[in-house]
Amino acid sequence: MACETITDVTPLEGESPFLLACRRKPVPYTPVWYMRQAGRSLPEYRIARSGMGMLEACQQPELIVEITLQPLRRYDVDAAILFSDIVVPLKAVGVSLDISPGIGPVVENPIRDASDLQRLRPLVPDDVPYVTEAARALVTELGGRPLIGFAGGPFTLASYLVEGGPSKTHDRTKALMYGDPPLWNALLGRLADITLAFLQIQVAAGASAVQLFDSWVGSVSPDDYRRSVLPHCKRIFDSLAATGVPRIHFGVGTGELLSLMGEAGADVVGVDWRVPLDEAVRRVPPGKALQGNLDPAVLLAPWNVVEARARDALGRGRAAEGHVFNLGHGVLPETDPDVLARLTDLVHTESARAAGGI
């Protein structure tokens, strides 16, 4: 598939508003990108992936590049995010799984005891050559606009492996965490190693920032997070510090965990739509930027509602030391791409006006 070089961006990476905001530096306007901007809401994405499974698509370098660039041809977002999936590294190390349409990741043999950990071998660059190839190509195509790499957080990956697939309650996962701490920590330790390696591979290939999606960690209490999850996330972030790239930490339903997520070591804490950004400022330790947090469902409402909610999020975000505008979770499949384009322009225009730039 042909790839178009993206132009009309800040030419030097160090001057990118997205990277400046992540580092809590002055910006000319609030930068914006969207979780799941590369994917399911775009008709061109559905055409590109026609007849192809998700994991197969994630292993095709040319297709990864094409899908990553598609939203940037529609929206003036300030960063691209690599088209991939959080279970890609698990598949790459030999875990028997697939992504079932309409369901999500399904694991053939869920983890039940210590012997099952042998299936989680270390990840090496040769396991994911398609990621390295695609990321390198994207750095050239993006012309200076940052590329965000990402990986799944240890708790979320553990949940898929233990439950055998998506879960609304994560009962088996939490039962393992409560009932067998040695096995739990061994499991999360191995997953942290895989996650760290996957992120390091993306950074080595040119990613300018990384995001850890621990999507389902909001199902645990603060005490359990501190005891059973935080040490593994902290090791990932601490090990990435030497790369110098901004590190973003995001989870869903994590309002009660925001302080602890800040302690885990990321530079930017993602906030879902349940906690207003000015309240999140009070919960997250100083020295962190925030990312978020418009409810994705708002984009299905009339434009006057979208506009009012976006202005509100921008206003509350000004309380943060740095603010990257985003949704409180991923773009919904039903979202009209034209609304996202209009929202992107609104964020840039209104935040520049508030900053005195226009």
N, C-alpha and C positions, 0 to 999 in steps of 0.2 A: 504494500500500500504506500502511496506517496505521502511524504511528510512535508509540511510547510514550515519554514523557519519562522518563528514568532518574532515580530519586531515591535517597535514602539514601546520599549521598556527601558528602565534605567540601565545604562550600559555596564556599570561596575557593580559586582555583587555586593561589595561593602556598602554601597549606597542604596541598596534595596530597602524600600519602606518596610517590607515584611521582616527582613533581618534586623533592621534598626529597632522595630517595635519589640521583637523577641528579646533584644538586648537592652530594652528600656531606654533607648536613645530618642531624641527628638525626631519626629516624622512630619513630612509636609501634609499628610493625610493619614487616616486610619487604613492600614492595609487590610485586604479581604481575600479569603479563599474559602472553599466549601468542602467539607468532608463528603466524599462520594460525588464530587463534581465530575470526575471522570467515570462515566458509567450510565447507569440504567435509565436516567431521565431523558437521555438524548436519543433521538431516532437514528442518528448516524452510528451511535454505539450499537444499537440493536441490529443494524444492518451489518456492521463489522463482525459481530459475534454470531451471526446467523448460522445455526447448525453446529455450533462449537460449544463445548462445555467450558465452564469458568476456569477450571484448573488448566485445561489445554490452552485456553487463551492466555493465561498468565505465564506460559512457557514459550510464547512466540515473541521474540524480541521486536520484530517489525510491528506486530500488532500492539504490543505494550506501548511502543512509541506513539503509534497512531492514536490509540485511545487516550493516552495521557494528554496529547495535544488537542484533542477535539474540543474540550470546554474552553480552552484558551482562544480558540477561533471565534467563540461566541461571547465570552465574558472577559472584561479587562481585569481579571483577577491578578493578584500580586505574587502568586506562586502556583506551581504545578505540583501535583502529588502523583507519585509513581502508581500506575495501574498494576495492582497485585491483589493479594488476599492474605489475611493473617495466617491461614493454614498452609500457605505455600512452603515455608521451611519445614513443616512437619511432613508434608508429602515428599519433600526433597531428601529427607533422611530416612525414608522408607516406611513411614506410617501408612497403613492401608486405609485411605479415606477418599471421599469424593464430596463434591458440593452438589447436593440434590436441589434442582430448581424448586423454588417455593418453600423449601425446608431449611437448607443451609448445610454446613459440614456434617457429614455422617461418617463415623469411625467404625470400621468393620469389627475390630476387637478392642473394646474399651479396656482401660487400665483398671485392674482389680487388685493386684498385689505387687510385691517388690520385684518379682521375676519379669513383670511386664516392662519395667524400666529399661531393660536391655534393648528394647526397640528404639529407644531415644538416643541414638549415637550423636556425636558432635557434628555440627554443620561446617562444611568447608566451602570455599569459593567455587570449587569444581562441581558442587552439587547444584548450584544455581547460576550457570554461565549466562543464561538468558537475562537475568537481572542485571548483571554487570554490563553486558552488551547494550541493553536497552537504556540503562542509566547514562552510560557514556554518550550514546547517540543523542539522548535528550539534552544533556548539558550543552552540546553543540547547537541543537535545534532551538533551544530556549533563548539563546542570545543574551544571556545575563540574568534572565528571570530565575529565581531560585527553584530548585527541585527538592521536594520534601520526600524523604524515604520514610517507611513506617514498618512496624511489626506489631504483633499481638502481645499483650501483657501476659505474664505468667499465670495469673488466676484464670483469665479467659481461656487461654489455651488448655489449661488443666481441666476446666469445666467441659470442654468439648471431648477431651480424651477420656475423662472419667464417666461422663453421662452417656457418651456414645453419639452425641448430637446436641442440637440446641435444647435448652431447658428454660422454663420460666422461673423455676424455684432453685435450681442448682443443689438439690437435696443430697444426692450422692457425693457431690464435690465437697460440700460443707461437712458431711458426715466423715469423709476421709480426713479433712482438715482437723475436725474436732477429735476424732477417735484414734488416729494413727499419725501423730506429729512427725516421727522420724521418716515415714514413707512420704508424707506430704512435703516435707522440706527437701527430701531427695528428688521428688518429682519436680517441684518448682525450681530447684537448683539446676536440673538438667534443662528445663524449659528456659530459664534465664540465660544459660550458656548458648542455647540455640538462637534465642531472640537477639542477644548481644552480637553474636556472629553475623546474623542476618543484617542488622543495622550497620555494623562495621563494613560489611561488603558494599552496602549502598553508599556509605560515606566515601569509601575508597574509590568508588566509581564516579563520584562527583556530586552526590546529594549535599545540599547546603544546609539542611535541617532534617531532623527526624522526629517522628511522633510515635509514642507508645500508646496503642489502643488497648486499654484494659477494660473493654466494654462492659463486662458483667460484674466487675468487682464491687459495684454498688450494692450487691446483695449481702455483703458481710458487714459486721459491726465495726466501729472504730477500734475497739480493743483487739478484735481478731485481725483486722487489717494490720495494726501495728506489730502484732506478734507473728503473724503467719504469712503476710504478703509484702509488707514494706521492705524488709531486709533484701528480698530478691529484686524488687524494683530499684532499690537504692544501689545495689551492686551493678545493675545495668547502666544506670545514669552516671554513677561514679566512673565506671570504666570508659564511658564515652566522653568524659570531660576533656581528655587530652586531644580529642579531635577538633575542639573549638567550635563545633556546629551547635546552634541552638537545639535544645531538647525539650519536646512538648509532651505532656502527660495528660491523657484524657480517659475518662470513664463515664458511664451513664448512670444516673441516679446516685451520684457520689457527693451530694451536698454535705452530708455528715462527715465525709472523708477529705474535704478540700484542704484542711490544714495539714493532715498527714501526707496527702499527695504532694503538697508543697515541700514537706520535709524529705520526701524521697529523692529530691535532687534535681528535678527538671528546672529549666529556665522559664518555662511557660506552663501554666496550669490551665487546662481546658475545662470550661464550665458548661454543663448542659442547661437546658432552658428552665429548670426548676428553681434555680437560685439567681436572683438579680445580680448583675455584675458588681454593683456598689456594695451589696452584702457579701459577695465573694471576696472583695477586697479586704473585708474585715476578718474573713475566715482564713485566707491564705497568708502565710508568713511574708514579711517584707522582703524585697529583693526579687520578686517574681513578676513577670508579665502575665496577663490573662488572655484567654482566647474564648470567643463565643459571642452571643449565645441565643440567637433567635430560634424560636421553636420552628422546626421544619414544617409543621402543619400550617403555620401562619402563611406560608407561600401559596397555599391553596385557597386563601381568603381573597376578598376584593383588594385591589391595589391600595385603597386608602387605609386599610387595616395594616397591610404590609409596611407601608410608609410610616405610619404612626409607631408601630412596634419597632421598626428599625431605628427610627430617631430616638426612641426611648432607650434602646440598647446602647446606641452610640453615646448618649448623654450619660448613662450610668458607667459606661466603660471609661469615661474621662477620669474617673476616680482612681483607676489603676495606674501603676507605674509605667506600663506599656499595654497596649490593647491591639489584638489582632481580631478583626471582626470575622465571625464564622457562624454557622448554625449550631444549635445545641446537640445535634447528632447529624446523621447523613441526609443528603438530599433524597426526598421521597420519589419513587418512580413516577408518580402522577404529576410532578412539578412541571409547570410550563417553563421551558428554557428562557423564553423572553422575559419572564418575571425575574429570573436570576440575573439576566443582563441588566435589567432596569434597577434592581436592587444594588448591584455592584456599582453602577454609576451614582446612585443616590449616596451610598456610603462614602465614596470618594469626594463627591461634591460637598456634602454636608460637613464632613469632617475637615475638609480643607477650609471651608468657610469659618468653622469654629476655631481653627488654628490661625486664622488670619491670612491664609494663603490666597484667597480669592475674594 
